[in-house]
Amino acid sequence: MLLGVPKILSPELILTLCEMGHSDVIVLGDANFPGKRFAQEGGCKFLRADGHGIPKLLEAILTLIPCDSYVETPVMLMQPMKSDNMPTVPIWEEYKEIVKRFDPRGVLALGYYERFKFYEAAKKAYCIVQTGEEAVYANVIIQKGVIK
């Protein structure tokens, strides 16, 4: 055990965050996200965080790594398809509050990918974490910054 490390983070996830370098990307996929397939297609690491929601994982991860300050939007979300008729995604409000606590840009650090562009970006990630998050369009991409 370690002091100061959020207990929601598995040893494998902590190791992965340590291995990641500046500008490497980690994806937190919701329970519906095809994470294993995308990890295989992209040749990236695949981890599971079954039973855990993304907000608590996002918060725990951002306590250990900074968002990339060299890009405009280091935290990317997946936009709903027009056919889903979702003018808002409720879980995004939680994400905004979390990111505001860890990045000086606040909500300006968040950006949005169209669904299939998000999929392509996920395949290029360092790691995809499959979570137990049941909210729809809850997927998040985080680009790691420099630790100073």
C-alpha positions in Angstrom: 0.0 0.0 0.0 1.0 3.6 -0.6 0.1 6.8 1.1 -1.7 9.5 -1.0 -2.6 7.2 -3.9 -6.4 6.9 -4.5 -7.4 3.4 -3.6 -9.6 3.1 -6.7 -6.5 2.9 -8.9 -5.3 -0.7 -9.4 -1.5 -1.4 -9.3 -1.7 -2.0 -13.1 -3.3 1.3 -13.7 -0.7 3.1 -11.5 2.1 1.4 -13.3 0.5 2.5 -16.6 0.3 6.1 -15.5 4.0 5.9 -14.5 5.0 4.5 -17.8 3.1 7.1 -19.8 5.1 10.0 -21.1 4.2 13.6 -22.0 1.4 13.6 -24.6 0.6 10.0 -24.2 -3.2 9.3 -24.0 -5.3 7.2 -21.8 -9.0 6.4 -22.6 -11.6 5.7 -20.0 -14.3 3.7 -21.7 -17.8 3.3 -20.4 -19.4 -0.2 -20.1 -20.6 -0.1 -23.7 -17.3 1.1 -25.2 -15.6 -1.5 -27.4 -12.3 -1.1 -25.6 -10.8 -4.5 -26.0 -11.3 -4.5 -29.8 -9.9 -1.0 -30.2 -6.9 -1.8 -28.0 -6.2 -4.9 -30.1 -6.6 -2.9 -33.4 -4.4 -0.1 -32.1 -1.8 -2.3 -30.3 -2.3 -0.4 -27.1 -2.5 -1.6 -23.5 -5.9 -2.7 -22.2 -7.0 -2.7 -18.6 -10.3 -3.3 -16.8 -11.8 -1.4 -14.0 -15.1 -3.3 -13.6 -17.5 -2.0 -11.1 -16.0 1.5 -11.1 -17.6 4.6 -12.6 -15.6 7.1 -14.7 -16.0 10.2 -12.5 -14.2 8.6 -9.5 -11.5 7.2 -11.9 -11.1 10.5 -13.7 -10.6 12.3 -10.4 -8.1 9.7 -9.1 -6.1 9.8 -12.3 -6.0 13.6 -12.3 -4.5 13.5 -8.8 -1.5 11.7 -10.2 -1.0 13.2 -13.7 -1.4 16.6 -15.1 -3.4 17.4 -18.3 -1.2 18.4 -21.2 -0.7 22.2 -21.2 0.7 22.2 -24.7 -2.6 21.3 -26.4 -5.8 23.3 -26.3 -8.1 20.5 -25.1 -6.3 17.6 -23.3 -9.6 16.1 -22.1 -11.8 14.9 -25.0 -15.4 13.6 -24.8 -17.5 11.7 -27.3 -20.3 13.7 -28.8 -23.7 12.0 -29.1 -25.0 11.0 -32.5 -27.8 13.3 -33.7 -30.1 10.4 -33.9 -29.8 9.9 -30.1 -31.7 13.2 -29.5 -29.5 14.0 -26.5 -29.1 17.8 -26.2 -27.1 17.3 -23.0 -25.1 14.4 -21.5 -25.6 14.6 -17.7 -22.4 12.9 -16.7 -20.4 15.7 -18.5 -21.4 18.1 -15.8 -19.5 15.9 -13.3 -16.5 15.8 -15.6 -16.4 19.6 -16.0 -16.4 20.0 -12.2 -13.5 17.5 -11.8 -11.4 19.0 -14.6 -11.9 22.5 -13.2 -10.3 21.3 -9.9 -7.2 20.0 -11.7 -6.6 22.2 -14.7 -6.3 26.0 -14.6 -8.1 26.3 -17.9 -11.2 24.8 -16.3 -13.9 23.7 -18.7 -11.8 25.1 -21.6 -9.5 22.1 -21.2 -12.4 19.9 -22.5 -13.1 19.3 -26.1 -15.3 17.0 -28.1 -14.8 14.4 -30.8 -17.5 13.2 -33.2 -18.2 9.5 -32.3 -16.1 7.9 -35.0 -13.2 10.4 -34.6 -13.2 9.5 -30.9 -12.9 5.8 -31.9 -9.9 6.5 -34.2 -8.2 8.6 -31.4 -8.8 5.8 -28.9 -7.1 3.2 -31.1 -3.9 5.4 -30.9 -4.0 5.6 -27.1 -1.3 4.3 -24.8 -3.9 2.5 -22.8 -7.7 1.9 -22.8 -9.4 1.3 -19.5 -12.7 -0.5 -19.7 -14.9 0.7 -16.8 -18.2 -0.3 -15.4 -19.7 3.2 -16.1 -23.3 2.8 -17.2 -24.0 6.4 -18.3 -24.1 6.8 -22.1 -21.5 8.9 -23.9 -19.4 8.8 -20.8 -16.1 8.0 -22.6 -13.1 10.2 -21.9 -9.7 10.7 -23.4 -7.0 12.3 -21.3 -3.7 13.5 -22.7 -0.9 13.5 -20.1 1.2 16.6 -19.6 4.7 17.3 -18.2 5.3 16.7 -14.5 7.4 19.5 -13.3 
